[in-house]
Amino acid sequence: MSVLWFLLYPIYSKWHYKNHFKKHVEENYKNRINKSVEIIFNEGYISAKDFTSESKISGSEIKELIETKKHFFLKLKTDISIIIPKHSINDNHRFKNIINDFGVKYINELNWVWK
């Protein structure tokens, strides 16, 4: 039995962690899921406005832009990330150029998969 568990553990572990994080997001961010956020890129800063608040983030506070198949992650120096679905952007190439103008490190993770 212990050998079988050892062989199945990676599969269980993947499933377990994925479900754990999914539940965590659903419970802690339930009032924010599927709510529109308007993000405006200005010279030197980003303005974000949702149904409860408005934020202004200096371009110098953006540490890196991470690109996956379906999302962009704007990682701030505080290690908080702004997740932007690619389908919500009209021109991905222009978006990357705008972020690049802030002097942000670009990380290509197009081949990333959940393991």
C-alpha positions as CSV (number, residue, x, y, z in Angstrom):
1,M,0.0,0.0,0.0
2,S,2.8,2.5,0.8
3,V,4.4,2.0,-2.6
4,L,1.1,2.8,-4.3
5,W,0.6,5.9,-2.2
6,F,4.1,7.1,-3.1
7,L,3.3,6.7,-6.8
8,L,0.0,8.5,-6.6
9,Y,1.2,11.3,-4.3
10,P,2.3,13.7,-7.1
11,I,-1.1,13.4,-8.7
12,Y,-3.0,13.9,-5.4
13,S,-0.7,16.7,-4.4
14,K,-1.3,18.6,-7.6
15,W,-5.1,18.2,-7.3
16,H,-5.0,19.0,-3.6
17,Y,-3.0,22.3,-4.0
18,K,-5.0,23.4,-7.0
19,N,-8.3,22.9,-5.1
20,H,-6.9,24.5,-1.9
21,F,-5.9,27.7,-3.7
22,K,-9.1,27.8,-5.7
23,K,-11.1,27.6,-2.5
24,H,-8.9,30.2,-0.9
25,V,-9.5,32.7,-3.7
26,E,-13.2,32.0,-3.8
27,E,-13.6,32.5,-0.1
28,N,-11.4,35.5,0.4
29,Y,-12.1,37.4,-2.8
30,K,-15.7,36.4,-3.5
31,N,-16.8,40.1,-3.6
32,R,-14.1,40.9,-6.2
33,I,-14.5,38.0,-8.6
34,N,-16.0,38.9,-12.0
35,K,-16.0,42.6,-11.2
36,S,-14.7,45.0,-13.8
37,V,-11.6,47.0,-13.1
38,E,-10.6,50.0,-15.3
39,I,-6.8,50.3,-15.7
40,I,-5.5,53.5,-17.3
41,F,-1.8,53.9,-18.2
42,N,-0.6,57.5,-17.9
43,E,2.9,59.0,-18.2
44,G,4.8,57.7,-15.2
45,Y,1.9,55.9,-13.4
46,I,-1.0,53.5,-13.6
47,S,-4.5,54.3,-12.4
48,A,-6.8,51.5,-11.4
49,K,-10.5,51.9,-10.5
50,D,-12.9,49.3,-9.4
51,F,-16.4,49.3,-7.8
52,T,-15.0,50.2,-4.3
53,S,-11.8,52.2,-4.8
54,E,-9.3,54.0,-7.0
55,S,-5.5,53.5,-6.9
56,K,-2.6,55.2,-8.4
57,I,0.6,53.2,-8.8
58,S,3.9,54.8,-9.8
59,G,5.5,53.1,-12.8
60,S,8.7,52.9,-10.8
61,E,6.9,50.5,-8.4
62,I,6.4,47.9,-11.0
63,K,9.1,45.3,-10.7
64,E,8.4,42.9,-13.6
65,L,5.9,41.9,-16.3
66,I,5.3,38.2,-16.4
67,E,3.5,36.8,-19.5
68,T,1.8,33.4,-19.6
69,K,-0.5,32.0,-22.3
70,K,-3.7,33.6,-20.9
71,H,-2.5,36.3,-18.5
72,F,-0.1,39.2,-17.8
73,F,1.1,39.6,-14.2
74,L,2.3,43.1,-13.2
75,K,4.4,42.3,-10.2
76,L,5.0,45.3,-7.9
77,K,8.0,45.8,-5.7
78,T,5.8,44.8,-2.7
79,D,5.4,41.4,-4.4
80,I,1.7,42.0,-5.0
81,S,0.7,41.2,-8.5
82,I,-2.0,42.7,-10.7
83,I,-3.4,39.9,-12.9
84,I,-4.6,41.0,-16.3
85,P,-6.4,38.5,-18.6
86,K,-5.1,38.8,-22.1
87,H,-8.6,38.6,-23.6
88,S,-9.3,42.0,-21.9
89,I,-6.5,43.8,-23.8
90,N,-7.1,44.9,-27.4
91,D,-3.4,45.0,-28.4
92,N,-1.0,42.8,-26.4
93,H,2.1,44.1,-28.2
94,R,1.2,47.7,-27.5
95,F,0.5,46.8,-23.9
96,K,3.9,45.2,-23.5
97,N,5.5,48.3,-25.0
98,I,3.7,50.6,-22.6
99,I,4.9,48.5,-19.6
100,N,8.4,48.3,-21.1
101,D,8.5,52.1,-21.1
102,F,8.4,52.0,-17.3
103,G,11.7,50.1,-17.4
104,V,10.2,46.9,-16.2
105,K,11.9,43.5,-16.4
106,Y,10.0,41.2,-18.9
107,I,9.7,37.5,-18.1
108,N,8.4,35.1,-20.7
109,E,6.5,32.2,-19.2
110,L,4.4,31.3,-22.2
111,N,5.3,27.6,-21.7
112,W,4.3,27.6,-18.0
113,V,1.9,24.9,-16.9
114,W,0.4,24.1,-13.5
115,K,2.3,21.1,-12.1
